[in-house]
Amino acid sequence: MKEVKVLIHTDYIKLESLLKLAGICLSGGEAKQLIGQGQVQFGGEVCLQRGKKCRPGDQIEINSTILLLAAE
């Protein structure tokens, strides 16, 4: 598994936006599709909420990649 640290400068970022920021998805439509297909895990559980608030310290797993959120 590959770990990628993602820095955010706000209190939270929506899951859909996080996937675009991290370069996992090129568009919101692609992010919506991945989330809707159950390919994204938030805290070890499948997450189907595009607008899920992700905060520093959270871990999101998708396609053998773990996104680690941290504050700037």
mmCIF file of the N, C-alpha and C atoms, coordinates in Angstrom:
data_MODEL
# 
_entry.id   MODEL 
# 
loop_
_atom_site.group_PDB 
_atom_site.id 
_atom_site.type_symbol 
_atom_site.label_atom_id 
_atom_site.label_alt_id 
_atom_site.label_comp_id 
_atom_site.label_asym_id 
_atom_site.label_entity_id 
_atom_site.label_seq_id 
_atom_site.pdbx_PDB_ins_code 
_atom_site.Cartn_x 
_atom_site.Cartn_y 
_atom_site.Cartn_z 
_atom_site.occupancy 
_atom_site.B_iso_or_equiv 
_atom_site.pdbx_formal_charge 
_atom_site.auth_seq_id 
_atom_site.auth_comp_id 
_atom_site.auth_asym_id 
_atom_site.auth_atom_id 
_atom_site.pdbx_PDB_model_num 
ATOM 1   N N  . MET A 1 1  ? 0.830   -1.195 0.000   1.00 0.00 ? 1  MET A N  1 
ATOM 2   C CA . MET A 1 1  ? 0.000   0.000  0.000   1.00 0.00 ? 1  MET A CA 1 
ATOM 3   C C  . MET A 1 1  ? 0.865   1.245  0.000   1.00 0.00 ? 1  MET A C  1 
ATOM 4   N N  . LYS A 1 2  ? 0.463   2.188  -0.785  1.00 0.00 ? 2  LYS A N  1 
ATOM 5   C CA . LYS A 1 2  ? 1.174   3.459  -0.880  1.00 0.00 ? 2  LYS A CA 1 
ATOM 6   C C  . LYS A 1 2  ? 0.456   4.475  -0.005  1.00 0.00 ? 2  LYS A C  1 
ATOM 7   N N  . GLU A 1 3  ? 1.219   5.233  0.771   1.00 0.00 ? 3  GLU A N  1 
ATOM 8   C CA . GLU A 1 3  ? 0.644   6.296  1.604   1.00 0.00 ? 3  GLU A CA 1 
ATOM 9   C C  . GLU A 1 3  ? 0.989   7.656  1.001   1.00 0.00 ? 3  GLU A C  1 
ATOM 10  N N  . VAL A 1 4  ? -0.015  8.518  0.925   1.00 0.00 ? 4  VAL A N  1 
ATOM 11  C CA . VAL A 1 4  ? 0.170   9.861  0.387   1.00 0.00 ? 4  VAL A CA 1 
ATOM 12  C C  . VAL A 1 4  ? -0.335  10.862 1.419   1.00 0.00 ? 4  VAL A C  1 
ATOM 13  N N  . LYS A 1 5  ? 0.532   11.784 1.807   1.00 0.00 ? 5  LYS A N  1 
ATOM 14  C CA . LYS A 1 5  ? 0.140   12.830 2.757   1.00 0.00 ? 5  LYS A CA 1 
ATOM 15  C C  . LYS A 1 5  ? -0.486  13.977 1.968   1.00 0.00 ? 5  LYS A C  1 
ATOM 16  N N  . VAL A 1 6  ? -1.672  14.397 2.376   1.00 0.00 ? 6  VAL A N  1 
ATOM 17  C CA . VAL A 1 6  ? -2.380  15.483 1.710   1.00 0.00 ? 6  VAL A CA 1 
ATOM 18  C C  . VAL A 1 6  ? -2.552  16.621 2.716   1.00 0.00 ? 6  VAL A C  1 
ATOM 19  N N  . LEU A 1 7  ? -2.023  17.783 2.365   1.00 0.00 ? 7  LEU A N  1 
ATOM 20  C CA . LEU A 1 7  ? -2.117  18.949 3.249   1.00 0.00 ? 7  LEU A CA 1 
ATOM 21  C C  . LEU A 1 7  ? -3.336  19.784 2.864   1.00 0.00 ? 7  LEU A C  1 
ATOM 22  N N  . ILE A 1 8  ? -4.109  20.159 3.885   1.00 0.00 ? 8  ILE A N  1 
ATOM 23  C CA . ILE A 1 8  ? -5.245  21.055 3.653   1.00 0.00 ? 8  ILE A CA 1 
ATOM 24  C C  . ILE A 1 8  ? -5.061  22.284 4.547   1.00 0.00 ? 8  ILE A C  1 
ATOM 25  N N  . HIS A 1 9  ? -5.581  23.411 4.101   1.00 0.00 ? 9  HIS A N  1 
ATOM 26  C CA . HIS A 1 9  ? -5.425  24.646 4.873   1.00 0.00 ? 9  HIS A CA 1 
ATOM 27  C C  . HIS A 1 9  ? -6.752  25.139 5.449   1.00 0.00 ? 9  HIS A C  1 
ATOM 28  N N  . THR A 1 10 ? -7.760  24.259 5.464   1.00 0.00 ? 10 THR A N  1 
ATOM 29  C CA . THR A 1 10 ? -9.061  24.576 6.055   1.00 0.00 ? 10 THR A CA 1 
ATOM 30  C C  . THR A 1 10 ? -9.355  23.554 7.150   1.00 0.00 ? 10 THR A C  1 
ATOM 31  N N  . ASP A 1 11 ? -10.448 23.744 7.881   1.00 0.00 ? 11 ASP A N  1 
ATOM 32  C CA . ASP A 1 11 ? -10.806 22.809 8.951   1.00 0.00 ? 11 ASP A CA 1 
ATOM 33  C C  . ASP A 1 11 ? -11.163 21.437 8.415   1.00 0.00 ? 11 ASP A C  1 
ATOM 34  N N  . TYR A 1 12 ? -11.756 21.410 7.214   1.00 0.00 ? 12 TYR A N  1 
ATOM 35  C CA . TYR A 1 12 ? -12.134 20.138 6.595   1.00 0.00 ? 12 TYR A CA 1 
ATOM 36  C C  . TYR A 1 12 ? -12.190 20.304 5.082   1.00 0.00 ? 12 TYR A C  1 
ATOM 37  N N  . ILE A 1 13 ? -12.264 19.164 4.393   1.00 0.00 ? 13 ILE A N  1 
ATOM 38  C CA . ILE A 1 13 ? -12.444 19.146 2.948   1.00 0.00 ? 13 ILE A CA 1 
ATOM 39  C C  . ILE A 1 13 ? -13.429 18.028 2.641   1.00 0.00 ? 13 ILE A C  1 
ATOM 40  N N  . LYS A 1 14 ? -14.305 18.257 1.696   1.00 0.00 ? 14 LYS A N  1 
ATOM 41  C CA . LYS A 1 14 ? -15.266 17.216 1.337   1.00 0.00 ? 14 LYS A CA 1 
ATOM 42  C C  . LYS A 1 14 ? -14.546 16.100 0.594   1.00 0.00 ? 14 LYS A C  1 
ATOM 43  N N  . LEU A 1 15 ? -15.012 14.884 0.816   1.00 0.00 ? 15 LEU A N  1 
ATOM 44  C CA . LEU A 1 15 ? -14.378 13.700 0.245   1.00 0.00 ? 15 LEU A CA 1 
ATOM 45  C C  . LEU A 1 15 ? -14.187 13.831 -1.265  1.00 0.00 ? 15 LEU A C  1 
ATOM 46  N N  . GLU A 1 16 ? -15.206 14.268 -1.952  1.00 0.00 ? 16 GLU A N  1 
ATOM 47  C CA . GLU A 1 16 ? -15.138 14.420 -3.405  1.00 0.00 ? 16 GLU A CA 1 
ATOM 48  C C  . GLU A 1 16 ? -14.001 15.373 -3.807  1.00 0.00 ? 16 GLU A C  1 
ATOM 49  N N  . SER A 1 17 ? -13.881 16.478 -3.107  1.00 0.00 ? 17 SER A N  1 
ATOM 50  C CA . SER A 1 17 ? -12.825 17.456 -3.392  1.00 0.00 ? 17 SER A CA 1 
ATOM 51  C C  . SER A 1 17 ? -11.451 16.914 -3.025  1.00 0.00 ? 17 SER A C  1 
ATOM 52  N N  . LEU A 1 18 ? -11.379 16.127 -1.971  1.00 0.00 ? 18 LEU A N  1 
ATOM 53  C CA . LEU A 1 18 ? -10.117 15.532 -1.548  1.00 0.00 ? 18 LEU A CA 1 
ATOM 54  C C  . LEU A 1 18 ? -9.561  14.608 -2.627  1.00 0.00 ? 18 LEU A C  1 
ATOM 55  N N  . LEU A 1 19 ? -10.423 13.808 -3.221  1.00 0.00 ? 19 LEU A N  1 
ATOM 56  C CA . LEU A 1 19 ? -9.966  12.882 -4.260  1.00 0.00 ? 19 LEU A CA 1 
ATOM 57  C C  . LEU A 1 19 ? -9.401  13.645 -5.459  1.00 0.00 ? 19 LEU A C  1 
ATOM 58  N N  . LYS A 1 20 ? -9.980  14.800 -5.770  1.00 0.00 ? 20 LYS A N  1 
ATOM 59  C CA . LYS A 1 20 ? -9.451  15.622 -6.859  1.00 0.00 ? 20 LYS A CA 1 
ATOM 60  C C  . LYS A 1 20 ? -8.130  16.279 -6.442  1.00 0.00 ? 20 LYS A C  1 
ATOM 61  N N  . LEU A 1 21 ? -8.075  16.822 -5.236  1.00 0.00 ? 21 LEU A N  1 
ATOM 62  C CA . LEU A 1 21 ? -6.868  17.476 -4.747  1.00 0.00 ? 21 LEU A CA 1 
ATOM 63  C C  . LEU A 1 21 ? -5.680  16.508 -4.714  1.00 0.00 ? 21 LEU A C  1 
ATOM 64  N N  . ALA A 1 22 ? -5.924  15.277 -4.318  1.00 0.00 ? 22 ALA A N  1 
ATOM 65  C CA . ALA A 1 22 ? -4.861  14.279 -4.200  1.00 0.00 ? 22 ALA A CA 1 
ATOM 66  C C  . ALA A 1 22 ? -4.455  13.700 -5.553  1.00 0.00 ? 22 ALA A C  1 
ATOM 67  N N  . GLY A 1 23 ? -5.204  14.038 -6.612  1.00 0.00 ? 23 GLY A N  1 
ATOM 68  C CA . GLY A 1 23 ? -4.869  13.530 -7.938  1.00 0.00 ? 23 GLY A CA 1 
ATOM 69  C C  . GLY A 1 23 ? -5.399  12.137 -8.221  1.00 0.00 ? 23 GLY A C  1 
ATOM 70  N N  . ILE A 1 24 ? -6.265  11.633 -7.352  1.00 0.00 ? 24 ILE A N  1 
ATOM 71  C CA . ILE A 1 24 ? -6.870  10.316 -7.565  1.00 0.00 ? 24 ILE A CA 1 
ATOM 72  C C  . ILE A 1 24 ? -7.878  10.400 -8.710  1.00 0.00 ? 24 ILE A C  1 
ATOM 73  N N  . CYS A 1 25 ? -8.607  11.507 -8.769  1.00 0.00 ? 25 CYS A N  1 
ATOM 74  C CA . CYS A 1 25 ? -9.622  11.733 -9.804  1.00 0.00 ? 25 CYS A CA 1 
ATOM 75  C C  . CYS A 1 25 ? -9.320  13.044 -10.524 1.00 0.00 ? 25 CYS A C  1 
ATOM 76  N N  . LEU A 1 26 ? -9.665  13.083 -11.804 1.00 0.00 ? 26 LEU A N  1 
ATOM 77  C CA . LEU A 1 26 ? -9.448  14.298 -12.585 1.00 0.00 ? 26 LEU A CA 1 
ATOM 78  C C  . LEU A 1 26 ? -10.652 15.221 -12.567 1.00 0.00 ? 26 LEU A C  1 
ATOM 79  N N  . SER A 1 27 ? -11.830 14.676 -12.210 1.00 0.00 ? 27 SER A N  1 
ATOM 80  C CA . SER A 1 27 ? -13.047 15.490 -12.216 1.00 0.00 ? 27 SER A CA 1 
ATOM 81  C C  . SER A 1 27 ? -13.963 15.086 -11.075 1.00 0.00 ? 27 SER A C  1 
ATOM 82  N N  . GLY A 1 28 ? -14.917 15.956 -10.793 1.00 0.00 ? 28 GLY A N  1 
ATOM 83  C CA . GLY A 1 28 ? -15.918 15.649 -9.778  1.00 0.00 ? 28 GLY A CA 1 
ATOM 84  C C  . GLY A 1 28 ? -16.774 14.465 -10.190 1.00 0.00 ? 28 GLY A C  1 
ATOM 85  N N  . GLY A 1 29 ? -17.041 14.331 -11.483 1.00 0.00 ? 29 GLY A N  1 
ATOM 86  C CA . GLY A 1 29 ? -17.836 13.206 -11.979 1.00 0.00 ? 29 GLY A CA 1 
ATOM 87  C C  . GLY A 1 29 ? -17.140 11.875 -11.740 1.00 0.00 ? 29 GLY A C  1 
ATOM 88  N N  . GLU A 1 30 ? -15.826 11.858 -11.941 1.00 0.00 ? 30 GLU A N  1 
ATOM 89  C CA . GLU A 1 30 ? -15.058 10.635 -11.704 1.00 0.00 ? 30 GLU A CA 1 
ATOM 90  C C  . GLU A 1 30 ? -15.060 10.293 -10.215 1.00 0.00 ? 30 GLU A C  1 
ATOM 91  N N  . ALA A 1 31 ? -14.915 11.313 -9.363  1.00 0.00 ? 31 ALA A N  1 
ATOM 92  C CA . ALA A 1 31 ? -14.940 11.095 -7.913  1.00 0.00 ? 31 ALA A CA 1 
ATOM 93  C C  . ALA A 1 31 ? -16.302 10.567 -7.479  1.00 0.00 ? 31 ALA A C  1 
ATOM 94  N N  . LYS A 1 32 ? -17.351 11.149 -8.025  1.00 0.00 ? 32 LYS A N  1 
ATOM 95  C CA . LYS A 1 32 ? -18.713 10.710 -7.698  1.00 0.00 ? 32 LYS A CA 1 
ATOM 96  C C  . LYS A 1 32 ? -18.898 9.234  -8.051  1.00 0.00 ? 32 LYS A C  1 
ATOM 97  N N  . GLN A 1 33 ? -18.371 8.844  -9.190  1.00 0.00 ? 33 GLN A N  1 
ATOM 98  C CA . GLN A 1 33 ? -18.505 7.463  -9.641  1.00 0.00 ? 33 GLN A CA 1 
ATOM 99  C C  . GLN A 1 33 ? -17.754 6.498  -8.713  1.00 0.00 ? 33 GLN A C  1 
ATOM 100 N N  . LEU A 1 34 ? -16.513 6.825  -8.360  1.00 0.00 ? 34 LEU A N  1 
ATOM 101 C CA . LEU A 1 34 ? -15.728 5.961  -7.472  1.00 0.00 ? 34 LEU A CA 1 
ATOM 102 C C  . LEU A 1 34 ? -16.395 5.818  -6.104  1.00 0.00 ? 34 LEU A C  1 
ATOM 103 N N  . ILE A 1 35 ? -16.874 6.931  -5.569  1.00 0.00 ? 35 ILE A N  1 
ATOM 104 C CA . ILE A 1 35 ? -17.529 6.903  -4.260  1.00 0.00 ? 35 ILE A CA 1 
ATOM 105 C C  . ILE A 1 35 ? -18.816 6.095  -4.346  1.00 0.00 ? 35 ILE A C  1 
ATOM 106 N N  . GLY A 1 36 ? -19.610 6.326  -5.386  1.00 0.00 ? 36 GLY A N  1 
ATOM 107 C CA . GLY A 1 36 ? -20.879 5.620  -5.562  1.00 0.00 ? 36 GLY A CA 1 
ATOM 108 C C  . GLY A 1 36 ? -20.722 4.124  -5.758  1.00 0.00 ? 36 GLY A C  1 
ATOM 109 N N  . GLN A 1 37 ? -19.597 3.711  -6.300  1.00 0.00 ? 37 GLN A N  1 
ATOM 110 C CA . GLN A 1 37 ? -19.333 2.283  -6.519  1.00 0.00 ? 37 GLN A CA 1 
ATOM 111 C C  . GLN A 1 37 ? -18.766 1.601  -5.271  1.00 0.00 ? 37 GLN A C  1 
ATOM 112 N N  . GLY A 1 38 ? -18.601 2.360  -4.207  1.00 0.00 ? 38 GLY A N  1 
ATOM 113 C CA . GLY A 1 38 ? -18.112 1.789  -2.951  1.00 0.00 ? 38 GLY A CA 1 
ATOM 114 C C  . GLY A 1 38 ? -16.627 1.491  -2.954  1.00 0.00 ? 38 GLY A C  1 
ATOM 115 N N  . GLN A 1 39 ? -15.855 2.205  -3.754  1.00 0.00 ? 39 GLN A N  1 
ATOM 116 C CA . GLN A 1 39 ? -14.414 1.957  -3.845  1.00 0.00 ? 39 GLN A CA 1 
ATOM 117 C C  . GLN A 1 39 ? -13.593 2.782  -2.864  1.00 0.00 ? 39 GLN A C  1 
ATOM 118 N N  . VAL A 1 40 ? -14.269 3.614  -2.064  1.00 0.00 ? 40 VAL A N  1 
ATOM 119 C CA . VAL A 1 40 ? -13.565 4.492  -1.133  1.00 0.00 ? 40 VAL A CA 1 
ATOM 120 C C  . VAL A 1 40 ? -13.895 4.082  0.296   1.00 0.00 ? 40 VAL A C  1 
ATOM 121 N N  . GLN A 1 41 ? -12.853 3.940  1.117   1.00 0.00 ? 41 GLN A N  1 
ATOM 122 C CA . GLN A 1 41 ? -13.050 3.621  2.530   1.00 0.00 ? 41 GLN A CA 1 
ATOM 123 C C  . GLN A 1 41 ? -12.608 4.809  3.374   1.00 0.00 ? 41 GLN A C  1 
ATOM 124 N N  . PHE A 1 42 ? -13.424 5.130  4.354   1.00 0.00 ? 42 PHE A N  1 
ATOM 125 C CA . PHE A 1 42 ? -13.142 6.218  5.288   1.00 0.00 ? 42 PHE A CA 1 
ATOM 126 C C  . PHE A 1 42 ? -13.077 5.582  6.671   1.00 0.00 ? 42 PHE A C  1 
ATOM 127 N N  . GLY A 1 43 ? -11.915 5.633  7.302   1.00 0.00 ? 43 GLY A N  1 
ATOM 128 C CA . GLY A 1 43 ? -11.773 5.027  8.616   1.00 0.00 ? 43 GLY A CA 1 
ATOM 129 C C  . GLY A 1 43 ? -12.018 3.523  8.608   1.00 0.00 ? 43 GLY A C  1 
ATOM 130 N N  . GLY A 1 44 ? -11.668 2.855  7.509   1.00 0.00 ? 44 GLY A N  1 
ATOM 131 C CA . GLY A 1 44 ? -11.813 1.406  7.424   1.00 0.00 ? 44 GLY A CA 1 
ATOM 132 C C  . GLY A 1 44 ? -13.178 0.922  6.987   1.00 0.00 ? 44 GLY A C  1 
ATOM 133 N N  . GLU A 1 45 ? -14.115 1.832  6.749   1.00 0.00 ? 45 GLU A N  1 
ATOM 134 C CA . GLU A 1 45 ? -15.472 1.464  6.322   1.00 0.00 ? 45 GLU A CA 1 
ATOM 135 C C  . GLU A 1 45 ? -15.785 2.104  4.975   1.00 0.00 ? 45 GLU A C  1 
ATOM 136 N N  . VAL A 1 46 ? -16.533 1.394  4.145   1.00 0.00 ? 46 VAL A N  1 
ATOM 137 C CA . VAL A 1 46 ? -16.930 1.942  2.846   1.00 0.00 ? 46 VAL A CA 1 
ATOM 138 C C  . VAL A 1 46 ? -17.749 3.207  3.078   1.00 0.00 ? 46 VAL A C  1 
ATOM 139 N N  . CYS A 1 47 ? -17.425 4.255  2.333   1.00 0.00 ? 47 CYS A N  1 
ATOM 140 C CA . CYS A 1 47 ? -18.124 5.531  2.454   1.00 0.00 ? 47 CYS A CA 1 
ATOM 141 C C  . CYS A 1 47 ? -18.778 5.863  1.119   1.00 0.00 ? 47 CYS A C  1 
ATOM 142 N N  . LEU A 1 48 ? -20.069 6.109  1.135   1.00 0.00 ? 48 LEU A N  1 
ATOM 143 C CA . LEU A 1 48 ? -20.816 6.438  -0.072  1.00 0.00 ? 48 LEU A CA 1 
ATOM 144 C C  . LEU A 1 48 ? -21.236 7.903  -0.105  1.00 0.00 ? 48 LEU A C  1 
ATOM 145 N N  . GLN A 1 49 ? -20.753 8.700  0.845   1.00 0.00 ? 49 GLN A N  1 
ATOM 146 C CA . GLN A 1 49 ? -21.129 10.114 0.947   1.00 0.00 ? 49 GLN A CA 1 
ATOM 147 C C  . GLN A 1 49 ? -20.083 10.998 0.273   1.00 0.00 ? 49 GLN A C  1 
ATOM 148 N N  . ARG A 1 50 ? -20.444 11.606 -0.851  1.00 0.00 ? 50 ARG A N  1 
ATOM 149 C CA . ARG A 1 50 ? -19.513 12.499 -1.554  1.00 0.00 ? 50 ARG A CA 1 
ATOM 150 C C  . ARG A 1 50 ? -19.135 13.694 -0.703  1.00 0.00 ? 50 ARG A C  1 
ATOM 151 N N  . GLY A 1 51 ? -20.062 14.177 0.086   1.00 0.00 ? 51 GLY A N  1 
ATOM 152 C CA . GLY A 1 51 ? -19.838 15.377 0.889   1.00 0.00 ? 51 GLY A CA 1 
ATOM 153 C C  . GLY A 1 51 ? -19.298 15.099 2.275   1.00 0.00 ? 51 GLY A C  1 
ATOM 154 N N  . LYS A 1 52 ? -18.840 13.880 2.539   1.00 0.00 ? 52 LYS A N  1 
ATOM 155 C CA . LYS A 1 52 ? -18.300 13.520 3.851   1.00 0.00 ? 52 LYS A CA 1 
ATOM 156 C C  . LYS A 1 52 ? -17.167 14.484 4.204   1.00 0.00 ? 52 LYS A C  1 
ATOM 157 N N  . LYS A 1 53 ? -17.225 15.053 5.386   1.00 0.00 ? 53 LYS A N  1 
ATOM 158 C CA . LYS A 1 53 ? -16.197 16.004 5.821   1.00 0.00 ? 53 LYS A CA 1 
ATOM 159 C C  . LYS A 1 53 ? -14.967 15.236 6.301   1.00 0.00 ? 53 LYS A C  1 
ATOM 160 N N  . CYS A 1 54 ? -13.846 15.499 5.658   1.00 0.00 ? 54 CYS A N  1 
ATOM 161 C CA . CYS A 1 54 ? -12.579 14.872 6.004   1.00 0.00 ? 54 CYS A CA 1 
ATOM 162 C C  . CYS A 1 54 ? -11.718 15.920 6.702   1.00 0.00 ? 54 CYS A C  1 
ATOM 163 N N  . ARG A 1 55 ? -11.177 15.545 7.840   1.00 0.00 ? 55 ARG A N  1 
ATOM 164 C CA . ARG A 1 55 ? -10.405 16.484 8.657   1.00 0.00 ? 55 ARG A CA 1 
ATOM 165 C C  . ARG A 1 55 ? -8.976  15.967 8.861   1.00 0.00 ? 55 ARG A C  1 
ATOM 166 N N  . PRO A 1 56 ? -8.051  16.857 9.221   1.00 0.00 ? 56 PRO A N  1 
ATOM 167 C CA . PRO A 1 56 ? -6.686  16.396 9.499   1.00 0.00 ? 56 PRO A CA 1 
ATOM 168 C C  . PRO A 1 56 ? -6.696  15.240 10.499  1.00 0.00 ? 56 PRO A C  1 
ATOM 169 N N  . GLY A 1 57 ? -5.909  14.217 10.189  1.00 0.00 ? 57 GLY A N  1 
ATOM 170 C CA . GLY A 1 57 ? -5.854  13.020 11.024  1.00 0.00 ? 57 GLY A CA 1 
ATOM 171 C C  . GLY A 1 57 ? -6.667  11.865 10.447  1.00 0.00 ? 57 GLY A C  1 
ATOM 172 N N  . ASP A 1 58 ? -7.592  12.167 9.523   1.00 0.00 ? 58 ASP A N  1 
ATOM 173 C CA . ASP A 1 58 ? -8.404  11.124 8.893   1.00 0.00 ? 58 ASP A CA 1 
ATOM 174 C C  . ASP A 1 58 ? -7.576  10.358 7.866   1.00 0.00 ? 58 ASP A C  1 
ATOM 175 N N  . GLN A 1 59 ? -7.980  9.100  7.640   1.00 0.00 ? 59 GLN A N  1 
ATOM 176 C CA . GLN A 1 59 ? -7.350  8.266  6.632   1.00 0.00 ? 59 GLN A CA 1 
ATOM 177 C C  . GLN A 1 59 ? -8.409  7.777  5.663   1.00 0.00 ? 59 GLN A C  1 
ATOM 178 N N  . ILE A 1 60 ? -8.121  7.918  4.374   1.00 0.00 ? 60 ILE A N  1 
ATOM 179 C CA . ILE A 1 60 ? -9.036  7.494  3.326   1.00 0.00 ? 60 ILE A CA 1 
ATOM 180 C C  . ILE A 1 60 ? -8.274  6.511  2.452   1.00 0.00 ? 60 ILE A C  1 
ATOM 181 N N  . GLU A 1 61 ? -8.887  5.378  2.166   1.00 0.00 ? 61 GLU A N  1 
ATOM 182 C CA . GLU A 1 61 ? -8.233  4.358  1.354   1.00 0.00 ? 61 GLU A CA 1 
ATOM 183 C C  . GLU A 1 61 ? -8.985  4.185  0.038   1.00 0.00 ? 61 GLU A C  1 
ATOM 184 N N  . ILE A 1 62 ? -8.227  4.165  -1.057  1.00 0.00 ? 62 ILE A N  1 
ATOM 185 C CA . ILE A 1 62 ? -8.799  3.954  -2.377  1.00 0.00 ? 62 ILE A CA 1 
ATOM 186 C C  . ILE A 1 62 ? -7.733  3.356  -3.297  1.00 0.00 ? 62 ILE A C  1 
ATOM 187 N N  . ASN A 1 63 ? -8.092  2.293  -3.969  1.00 0.00 ? 63 ASN A N  1 
ATOM 188 C CA . ASN A 1 63 ? -7.202  1.666  -4.960  1.00 0.00 ? 63 ASN A CA 1 
ATOM 189 C C  . ASN A 1 63 ? -5.768  1.469  -4.460  1.00 0.00 ? 63 ASN A C  1 
ATOM 190 N N  . SER A 1 64 ? -5.592  0.809  -3.350  1.00 0.00 ? 64 SER A N  1 
ATOM 191 C CA . SER A 1 64 ? -4.268  0.511  -2.785  1.00 0.00 ? 64 SER A CA 1 
ATOM 192 C C  . SER A 1 64 ? -3.475  1.752  -2.376  1.00 0.00 ? 64 SER A C  1 
ATOM 193 N N  . THR A 1 65 ? -4.167  2.868  -2.200  1.00 0.00 ? 65 THR A N  1 
ATOM 194 C CA . THR A 1 65 ? -3.527  4.114  -1.752  1.00 0.00 ? 65 THR A CA 1 
ATOM 195 C C  . THR A 1 65 ? -4.235  4.604  -0.493  1.00 0.00 ? 65 THR A C  1 
ATOM 196 N N  . ILE A 1 66 ? -3.439  4.994  0.487   1.00 0.00 ? 66 ILE A N  1 
ATOM 197 C CA . ILE A 1 66 ? -3.997  5.573  1.707   1.00 0.00 ? 66 ILE A CA 1 
ATOM 198 C C  . ILE A 1 66 ? -3.670  7.061  1.705   1.00 0.00 ? 66 ILE A C  1 
ATOM 199 N N  . LEU A 1 67 ? -4.708  7.876  1.795   1.00 0.00 ? 67 LEU A N  1 
ATOM 200 C CA . LEU A 1 67 ? -4.542  9.322  1.879   1.00 0.00 ? 67 LEU A CA 1 
ATOM 201 C C  . LEU A 1 67 ? -4.536  9.711  3.348   1.00 0.00 ? 67 LEU A C  1 
ATOM 202 N N  . LEU A 1 68 ? -3.489  10.363 3.806   1.00 0.00 ? 68 LEU A N  1 
ATOM 203 C CA . LEU A 1 68 ? -3.370  10.821 5.183   1.00 0.00 ? 68 LEU A CA 1 
ATOM 204 C C  . LEU A 1 68 ? -3.526  12.327 5.194   1.00 0.00 ? 68 LEU A C  1 
ATOM 205 N N  . LEU A 1 69 ? -4.571  12.812 5.848   1.00 0.00 ? 69 LEU A N  1 
ATOM 206 C CA . LEU A 1 69 ? -4.814  14.255 5.885   1.00 0.00 ? 69 LEU A CA 1 
ATOM 207 C C  . LEU A 1 69 ? -4.025  14.919 7.001   1.00 0.00 ? 69 LEU A C  1 
ATOM 208 N N  . ALA A 1 70 ? -3.469  16.065 6.682   1.00 0.00 ? 70 ALA A N  1 
ATOM 209 C CA . ALA A 1 70 ? -2.720  16.850 7.664   1.00 0.00 ? 70 ALA A CA 1 
ATOM 210 C C  . ALA A 1 70 ? -3.004  18.324 7.419   1.00 0.00 ? 70 ALA A C  1 
ATOM 211 N N  . ALA A 1 71 ? -2.896  19.116 8.469   1.00 0.00 ? 71 ALA A N  1 
ATOM 212 C CA . ALA A 1 71 ? -3.114  20.569 8.357   1.00 0.00 ? 71 ALA A CA 1 
ATOM 213 C C  . ALA A 1 71 ? -1.830  21.242 7.928   1.00 0.00 ? 71 ALA A C  1 
ATOM 214 N N  . GLU A 1 72 ? -1.963  22.278 7.112   1.00 0.00 ? 72 GLU A N  1 
ATOM 215 C CA . GLU A 1 72 ? -0.806  23.077 6.694   1.00 0.00 ? 72 GLU A CA 1 
ATOM 216 C C  . GLU A 1 72 ? -0.375  23.972 7.810   1.00 0.00 ? 72 GLU A C  1 
# 
